[in-house]
Amino acid sequence: MAAIGVHLGCTSACVAVYKDGRAGVVANDAGDRVTPAVVAYSANEEIVGLAAKQNRIRNISNTVMKVKQILGRSQKCGPWTWLLSNYP
């Protein structure tokens, strides 16, 4: 029997597989076992993970991060105002 576990955190995500009595975390394309939970959009591509995180300063208006922190919150000031005011 095999099982897959997914961790979707506020700042990172990872996937683990349990098979034949052993568990292992799956590495991404860069070989890292944890991927930053960041997505960036441009005119012709979507960038995810570490590349999006490293590029966020140049493309802040088209970069999505910390989405889980605004889920379920009141939208009095709008989600983008809250995100930008809490940007580290």
N, CA, C and O of each residue as an XYZ file, in Angstrom:
352
protein
N       0.838     -1.180      0.000
C       0.000      0.000      0.000
C       0.883      1.243      0.000
O       1.915      1.276      0.670
N       0.487      2.238     -0.733
C       1.209      3.504     -0.796
C       0.279      4.633     -0.376
O      -0.932      4.568     -0.586
N       0.856      5.657      0.213
C       0.092      6.842      0.622
C       0.925      8.073      0.307
O       2.155      8.035      0.335
N       0.233      9.162      0.008
C       0.888     10.431     -0.297
C       0.413     11.464      0.709
O      -0.785     11.565      0.974
N       1.332     12.227      1.269
C       1.004     13.307      2.190
C       1.477     14.625      1.612
O       2.580     14.725      1.076
N       0.629     15.634      1.727
C       0.963     16.949      1.198
C       0.901     17.960      2.338
O      -0.083     18.017      3.076
N       1.954     18.753      2.475
C       1.980     19.831      3.461
C       1.916     21.154      2.708
O       2.820     21.486      1.940
N       0.847     21.902      2.932
C       0.709     23.228      2.327
C       0.799     24.250      3.445
O      -0.214     24.581      4.062
N       1.966     24.742      3.710
C       2.178     25.708      4.773
C       1.987     27.127      4.295
O       1.716     27.373      3.120
N       2.131     28.060      5.220
C       2.002     29.478      4.866
C       3.160     29.955      4.006
O       2.986     30.810      3.138
N       4.343     29.401      4.248
C       5.510     29.873      3.519
C       6.172     28.805      2.662
O       7.017     29.123      1.825
N       5.800     27.541      2.858
C       6.433     26.476      2.077
C       5.479     25.297      1.905
O       4.437     25.216      2.556
N       5.861     24.388      1.013
C       5.067     23.199      0.743
C       5.998     22.025      0.487
O       7.125     22.206      0.026
N       5.519     20.809      0.788
C       6.296     19.619      0.474
C       5.360     18.426      0.336
O       4.208     18.466      0.769
N       5.876     17.368     -0.274
C       5.114     16.147     -0.520
C       5.931     14.962     -0.018
O       7.138     14.892     -0.246
N       5.267     14.031      0.667
C       5.933     12.819      1.149
C       5.179     11.602      0.635
O       3.964     11.649      0.444
N       5.900     10.524      0.414
C       5.312      9.274     -0.059
C       5.663      8.175      0.938
O       6.819      8.026      1.333
N       4.653      7.407      1.341
C       4.856      6.256      2.206
C       4.611      5.004      1.364
O       3.508      4.803      0.856
N       5.634      4.167      1.218
C       5.519      2.979      0.389
C       6.462      1.908      0.919
O       7.602      2.204      1.277
N       5.998      0.681      0.972
C       6.785     -0.462      1.427
C       7.383     -0.247      2.811
O       8.526     -0.629      3.064
N       6.608      0.366      3.709
C       7.060      0.564      5.078
C       8.041      1.695      5.288
O       8.585      1.849      6.381
N       8.276      2.490      4.255
C       9.219      3.610      4.354
C       8.558      4.894      3.872
O       7.741      4.882      2.952
N       8.924      5.992      4.507
C       8.427      7.307      4.106
C       9.587      8.139      3.592
O      10.698      8.071      4.118
N       9.319      8.918      2.565
C      10.353      9.792      2.017
C       9.739     11.058      1.461
O       8.657     11.035      0.875
N      10.437     12.156      1.649
C       9.975     13.435      1.128
C      10.491     13.581     -0.302
O      11.672     13.363     -0.572
N       9.604     13.949     -1.203
C       9.929     14.065     -2.624
C      10.666     15.378     -2.872
O      10.244     16.433     -2.397
N      11.761     15.309     -3.613
C      12.531     16.507     -3.957
C      11.924     17.192     -5.180
O      11.347     16.535     -6.047
N      12.058     18.506     -5.243
C      11.574     19.250     -6.401
C      12.648     19.258     -7.487
O      13.660     18.568     -7.362
N      12.437     20.029     -8.545
C      13.385     20.077     -9.669
C      14.788     20.534     -9.262
O      15.779     20.125     -9.867
N      14.864     21.380     -8.239
C      16.159     21.896     -7.792
C      16.836     20.958     -6.792
O      17.963     21.210     -6.366
N      16.144     19.870     -6.418
C      16.705     18.931     -5.462
C      16.355     19.244     -4.018
O      16.760     18.512     -3.116
N      15.610     20.317     -3.782
C      15.195     20.689     -2.432
C      13.954     19.894     -2.035
O      13.122     19.575     -2.884
N      13.831     19.579     -0.771
C      12.677     18.815     -0.293
C      11.536     19.717      0.184
O      10.425     19.247      0.428
N      11.817     20.998      0.311
C      10.797     21.979      0.681
C      10.798     23.062     -0.390
O      11.855     23.556     -0.783
N       9.603     23.429     -0.862
C       9.465     24.424     -1.921
C       8.759     25.654     -1.372
O       7.703     25.509     -0.757
N       9.292     26.862     -1.566
C       8.595     28.068     -1.129
C       7.217     28.169     -1.785
O       7.068     27.903     -2.978
N       6.224     28.550     -1.004
C       4.850     28.675     -1.500
C       4.658     30.067     -2.097
O       3.967     30.912     -1.528
N       5.275     30.285     -3.240
C       5.237     31.580     -3.921
C       5.000     31.328     -5.406
O       5.601     30.428     -5.992
N       4.120     32.128     -6.011
C       3.843     32.046     -7.446
C       3.958     33.454     -8.019
O       3.429     34.407     -7.448
N       4.647     33.580     -9.141
C       4.780     34.873     -9.821
C       4.315     34.722    -11.262
O       4.516     33.682    -11.890
N       3.694     35.767    -11.771
C       3.189     35.774    -13.138
C       3.869     36.876    -13.926
O       4.137     37.955    -13.399
N       4.143     36.600    -15.185
C       4.638     37.633    -16.098
C       3.812     37.530    -17.375
O       2.868     36.742    -17.446
N       4.158     38.310    -18.365
C       3.375     38.331    -19.600
C       3.356     36.983    -20.307
O       2.373     36.656    -20.971
N       4.416     36.195    -20.180
C       4.467     34.949    -20.944
C       4.781     33.699    -20.124
O       4.973     32.634    -20.710
N       4.841     33.785    -18.786
C       5.135     32.590    -18.006
C       4.660     32.713    -16.563
O       4.392     33.807    -16.067
N       4.566     31.574    -15.910
C       4.287     31.502    -14.485
C       5.518     30.900    -13.827
O       6.057     29.906    -14.314
N       5.965     31.486    -12.737
C       7.155     31.024    -12.031
C       6.713     30.591    -10.636
O       5.935     31.292     -9.990
N       7.198     29.453    -10.169
C       6.821     28.960     -8.851
C       8.058     28.652     -8.015
O       9.162     28.508     -8.539
N       7.849     28.554     -6.714
C       8.900     28.106     -5.809
C      10.015     29.107     -5.596
O       9.786     30.314     -5.516
N      11.229     28.583     -5.505
C      12.393     29.398     -5.180
C      12.647     30.500     -6.204
O      13.008     31.616     -5.830
N      12.464     30.207     -7.478
C      12.670     31.226     -8.513
C      11.704     32.402     -8.327
O      12.098     33.557     -8.491
N      10.449     32.117     -7.989
C       9.475     33.180     -7.757
C       9.825     33.974     -6.503
O       9.684     35.197     -6.471
N      10.280     33.270     -5.475
C      10.660     33.952     -4.235
C      11.847     34.882     -4.463
O      11.861     36.003     -3.953
N      12.828     34.436     -5.213
C      14.001     35.258     -5.481
C      13.683     36.439     -6.394
O      14.381     37.453     -6.353
N      12.653     36.327     -7.208
C      12.292     37.359     -8.179
C      11.219     38.309     -7.645
O      10.819     39.233     -8.353
N      10.741     38.105     -6.410
C       9.591     38.872     -5.918
C       9.848     40.371     -5.807
O       8.908     41.155     -5.943
N      11.068     40.790     -5.569
C      11.356     42.224     -5.447
C      11.172     42.927     -6.792
O      10.662     44.046     -6.845
N      11.586     42.273     -7.875
C      11.450     42.871     -9.208
C      10.038     42.776     -9.763
O       9.677     43.533    -10.664
N       9.225     41.847     -9.234
C       7.897     41.601     -9.795
C       6.854     41.528     -8.682
O       5.989     40.653     -8.721
N       6.908     42.417     -7.696
C       6.052     42.334     -6.513
C       4.563     42.442     -6.848
O       3.740     41.808     -6.188
N       4.207     43.226     -7.849
C       2.781     43.402     -8.165
C       2.159     42.156     -8.781
O       0.935     42.021     -8.780
N       2.971     41.246     -9.308
C       2.464     40.022     -9.913
C       2.934     38.773     -9.171
O       2.976     37.689     -9.751
N       3.286     38.915     -7.895
C       3.750     37.796     -7.090
C       2.747     37.527     -5.979
O       2.314     38.445     -5.282
N       2.383     36.262     -5.823
C       1.408     35.853     -4.812
C       2.133     35.027     -3.751
O       2.791     34.035     -4.063
N       2.002     35.454     -2.488
C       2.593     34.729     -1.369
C       1.768     34.998     -0.120
O       0.967     35.932     -0.093
N       1.955     34.194      0.903
C       1.241     34.329      2.179
C      -0.272     34.261      2.006
O      -0.998     34.923      2.748
N      -0.759     33.493      1.062
C      -2.185     33.416      0.785
C      -2.945     32.804      1.959
O      -4.043     33.255      2.283
N      -2.378     31.786      2.596
C      -3.076     31.148      3.713
C      -3.311     32.093      4.878
O      -4.242     31.884      5.656
N      -2.496     33.121      5.016
C      -2.653     34.053      6.119
C      -3.855     34.966      5.960
O      -4.316     35.543      6.945
N      -4.377     35.114      4.746
C      -5.539     35.986      4.557
C      -6.843     35.212      4.418
O      -7.914     35.818      4.396
N      -6.775     33.884      4.323
C      -7.997     33.090      4.213
C      -8.839     33.247      5.470
O      -8.320     33.109      6.577
N     -10.105     33.529      5.323
C     -11.021     33.649      6.448
C     -10.981     34.984      7.163
O     -11.701     35.166      8.144
N     -10.178     35.913      6.716
C     -10.110     37.231      7.352
C     -11.168     38.161      6.766
O     -11.649     37.964      5.650
N     -11.506     39.158      7.535
C     -12.416     40.186      7.063
C     -11.762     40.961      5.926
O     -10.563     41.239      5.973
N     -12.522     41.303      4.930
C     -11.981     42.002      3.766
C     -12.277     43.498      3.828
O     -12.537     44.108      2.791
N     -12.245     44.106      5.016
C     -12.532     45.529      5.163
C     -11.572     46.405      4.362
O     -11.983     47.386      3.742
N     -10.288     46.042      4.383
C      -9.308     46.862      3.673
C      -8.826     46.194      2.393
O      -8.019     46.776      1.668
N      -9.296     44.996      2.099
C      -8.871     44.285      0.902
C      -7.651     43.436      1.180
O      -6.808     43.823      1.988
N      -7.534     42.294      0.535
C      -6.437     41.366      0.828
C      -5.068     41.903      0.461
O      -4.096     41.607      1.155
N      -4.954     42.687     -0.612
C      -3.638     43.161     -1.025
C      -3.111     44.211     -0.071
O      -1.907     44.268      0.177
N      -3.982     45.042      0.469
C      -3.550     46.033      1.465
C      -2.989     45.323      2.681
O      -1.947     45.715      3.205
N      -3.679     44.271      3.137
C      -3.216     43.524      4.312
C      -1.894     42.849      4.022
O      -0.988     42.895      4.854
N      -1.757     42.220      2.859
C      -0.510     41.533      2.536
C       0.666     42.495      2.469
O       1.728     42.217      3.026
N       0.484     43.620      1.794
C       1.594     44.555      1.630
C       1.973     45.212      2.947
O       3.145     45.520      3.163
N       0.995     45.435      3.841
C       1.322     46.045      5.128
C       2.053     45.063      6.042
O       2.711     45.488      6.992
N       1.951     43.753      5.775
C       2.624     42.742      6.584
C       3.777     42.082      5.864
O       4.249     41.023      6.279
N       4.232     42.697      4.789
C       5.342     42.149      4.021
C       6.637     42.343      4.797
O       6.936     43.453      5.235
N       7.418     41.258      4.972
C       8.653     41.400      5.777
C       9.707     42.249      5.129
O      10.780     42.443      5.699
